[in-house]
Amino acid sequence: MTATTRTEAAPDPLASDLIGSGVEGGLGDQIQAWWQRIRSGDMGALPAVGGLVVLGILFSVLSPFFLTERNFANLLNQAATLVVLGMALVFVLLLGEIDLSAGVTGGVGMALFVVLNAQFDVPWPLALLLGFGFGFLIGALIGFFVARVGIPSFVVTLGLFLGLQGLALVVIGPGGLFRVEVPELIALQNGNLPVWAGWALLVIMLAVSAGTSFWDRARRTRAGVPNRAISLVFIKLGVILVIGGAVVFILNQDRGQGVNAVQGVPNVVPIVLVILWIGTFVLDRTKFGRYLYAIGGNAEAARRSGVKVRWIKWWAFVICSSLAVFSALLSVSRVGSVDATVGRDIVLSGVAAAVVGGVSLFGGRGRLIHAAIGALVIAVITNGLGLLNLPAGVNLLVTGAVLILAATVDALSRLRSGGGSRT
């Protein structure tokens, strides 16, 4: 029972009096159910959203450059790498596991790519595929030791975190640096969509969101389970329209200096949105995603109900490591070069992004959008403090304090929800 409850609660939580009734809950019922979850401690990404708003107001007051079109586009480019890494880590955090090697896995994958391409004249698509293949193999290795051998993921990935740094030095060489000479990859983080494409992207987002929502409603109706109020669908579409429209409008303004105009949504934005949508679809609407939540809620109950726990864990680490390589690719695209330190310092920030956004370190609770919001919070802190010319140490202090606060909120919320279930 525990596994089933966790499975349904994660993607589509409803009021307890509506579950199994086979009728559609009204908007008031949905709001009441949401408020009950808040009161029980399940706040999701609400604290992160509030923090994002407060930080945005604070930095806009302290720096006249924070709300400029140029800095807004720069902020999205800065956050992209951390957003993807945070989403990658969600797949293992939902299991109550961790991957400390994700960052350096991506770094070594990029090191292999650039060396194969630059020194051995391997065509860049094949070299990049081999780099992703390395991430796949590392994820499979971690999954084997964790799921099959039974070694704690903290120990396995800590060992790989240290060992892969040595492998990066072997591949690149101490102090070595290779420039990325592939225009298509450089454009990922340094190019922009045409002005019309930004508006087209917004239309596509609305169409996909509407199609997915109505498909879900039809599916739930056929299954005889309750639907969310139809008004919530239109509210969600309205929010996407307003916020998305504002973002596209701002990014379509000329933010160049001099005679060359620079405008349009950065190329990396639709790429990250596609990853977010695919990952969310997998977690919310597939057996694999439901099993992840079930294992994170109670692994033994999931095993007894027929879930292949070892196989699910194996695939979770494979997905995490593969996405980590893509995160490193975005980092390399931004700076235009690869050295032996790529990915070394970002993995803890990736964990912090997921936790700050509302993903539980104890497993069974969280979504990809939570990690994305948490990554934006950390990116805003880094960006805002940089505009204020504060020392890098202050950035680390603030980010660490935010992480501790988020972990405390997570622990207290689990205590409250646990206490409520016992009574």
C-alpha positions, 0 to 999 in steps of 0.5 A, spaced: 500 500 500 505 504 501 508 504 494 501 505 491 500 511 495 507 514 493 506 513 486 499 516 485 501 522 490 507 524 486 505 526 480 497 528 481 496 529 488 488 530 490 484 531 496 483 524 500 476 525 500 476 525 492 481 519 491 477 513 488 470 517 488 470 517 480 468 524 480 471 531 478 474 535 484 472 542 484 477 548 484 475 549 491 476 542 493 483 542 489 485 549 493 483 545 500 487 539 498 493 544 496 492 547 503 492 541 507 498 539 503 502 545 505 499 545 512 502 538 513 509 540 511 509 538 503 510 545 500 514 542 494 517 548 490 513 554 494 519 556 498 524 556 492 519 560 488 518 565 494 526 565 495 526 567 487 521 572 488 525 575 494 532 575 491 529 578 484 526 584 488 533 585 492 538 584 487 534 589 482 534 594 488 541 593 489 544 593 482 541 597 476 544 592 471 540 586 474 533 587 470 536 589 464 535 585 458 542 583 457 543 580 464 536 576 464 539 573 457 546 572 461 542 569 467 539 564 463 545 561 459 549 561 466 543 557 469 542 552 464 548 547 466 546 547 473 538 546 471 540 540 467 545 537 472 540 538 477 534 535 473 539 529 472 540 528 480 533 528 481 532 521 478 537 518 483 535 523 489 528 520 488 530 513 490 534 516 496 540 515 493 546 520 491 551 521 485 557 525 487 560 523 481 555 526 476 559 532 475 566 529 473 563 524 469 560 529 464 567 532 465 571 526 462 565 525 457 567 532 454 574 531 455 574 524 451 570 528 446 575 534 445 581 529 445 578 524 440 576 530 435 582 534 436 587 529 436 585 523 432 580 527 427 574 523 429 568 526 426 565 531 432 558 527 432 561 520 433 566 523 438 560 526 442 556 520 441 562 516 444 563 522 450 555 520 451 557 513 451 562 514 457 557 517 461 552 511 460 557 506 462 559 510 468 552 510 470 551 502 469 557 501 473 554 505 479 548 502 478 551 495 478 555 496 485 549 500 488 543 495 486 547 488 485 553 489 490 549 493 495 554 498 496 552 505 498 551 510 493 555 515 497 561 510 497 561 508 490 560 515 487 565 518 492 570 513 489 568 515 482 569 522 484 576 522 486 578 517 480 575 520 475 578 526 476 585 522 475 582 520 469 581 527 466 588 529 468 590 522 464 586 524 458 587 532 458 594 532 461 595 537 467 594 544 465 592 542 458 586 545 455 583 544 448 578 549 444 572 547 442 572 548 434 565 546 432 560 552 431 554 547 432 556 546 439 558 553 441 552 556 438 548 552 444 550 557 449 552 563 444 547 563 439 539 566 439 533 564 436 530 569 431 525 573 434 519 570 430 522 563 433 521 565 440 513 567 439 513 560 435 516 557 441 511 560 446 505 557 442 508 550 441 509 550 449 501 552 450 499 547 445 504 541 448 501 543 455 494 543 453 494 537 449 498 533 455 493 536 460 487 534 456 490 527 454 491 526 462 484 528 463 481 523 458 486 518 460 483 519 467 476 519 465 477 512 462 480 509 468 474 512 472 479 516 477 478 523 479 480 529 475 483 536 477 478 541 475 478 544 468 479 551 471 486 549 473 488 547 466 486 554 463 489 557 469 496 553 468 495 555 460 494 562 463 500 562 467 504 560 461 502 565 457 503 571 461 510 569 464 512 566 457 510 572 453 513 576 458 520 572 457 520 572 450 518 579 449 524 581 454 529 577 450 527 579 443 529 586 445 536 589 443 541 587 448 547 588 443 552 593 444 554 598 438 552 596 431 550 589 432 544 587 434 543 581 439 536 579 440 532 573 441 531 567 446 537 564 447 538 557 443 539 553 450 532 555 453 528 550 448 533 545 449 532 545 456 525 545 456 525 539 451 529 535 457 524 538 462 518 536 458 521 529 456 523 528 463 517 530 467 513 525 462 517 519 464 516 521 471 509 522 471 506 518 466 510 512 465 511 505 469 518 507 470 517 514 473 511 511 478 516 505 480 521 511 482 517 514 487 514 507 489 522 505 491 523 512 494 517 511 498 518 504 501 523 500 497 521 493 500 514 494 499 515 496 492 519 489 491 514 485 494 509 488 489 513 486 483 517 492 482 524 490 479 528 495 484 535 493 482 533 494 474 530 501 476 535 503 480 540 501 474 536 505 469 536 511 474 543 512 475 544 511 467 540 517 466 543 521 471 550 520 468 548 521 461 544 527 463 550 529 466 554 529 460 549 533 457 550 538 462 557 538 461 556 539 454 552 546 455 558 548 460 563 547 455 559 550 449 559 557 454 566 557 455 569 554 448 574 550 451 575 543 455 580 542 461 581 537 466 577 541 471 570 541 467 565 538 472 569 538 478 566 543 482 558 543 480 556 537 482 554 539 489 551 545 486 547 540 483 545 537 489 543 543 492 539 546 486 535 539 487 534 540 495 533 548 494 527 546 489 524 541 494 526 535 492 527 530 498 534 527 500 530 522 503 527 519 496 520 519 494 518 526 493 520 531 488 519 533 481 524 536 475 521 543 475 523 543 482 530 542 481 530 547 475 527 552 480 532 551 485 538 551 480 535 558 478 535 560 485 542 559 486 544 562 479 540 568 481 545 568 487 551 567 483 549 572 478 546 578 483 552 577 488 557 578 482 553 584 479 555 587 486 562 585 486 562 581 492 568 576 493 566 569 491 567 567 498 560 570 500 557 567 494 559 560 497 557 562 504 550 564 502 549 558 497 551 554 503 546 557 508 540 556 503 542 549 502 542 548 509 535 552 510 532 548 504 534 541 508 532 543 514 525 545 511 525 538 508 527 534 514 521 538 518 516 537 513 517 529 513 517 529 521 510 533 520 507 528 515 510 522 519 506 525 525 500 526 521 500 519 518 501 516 525 495 519 528 
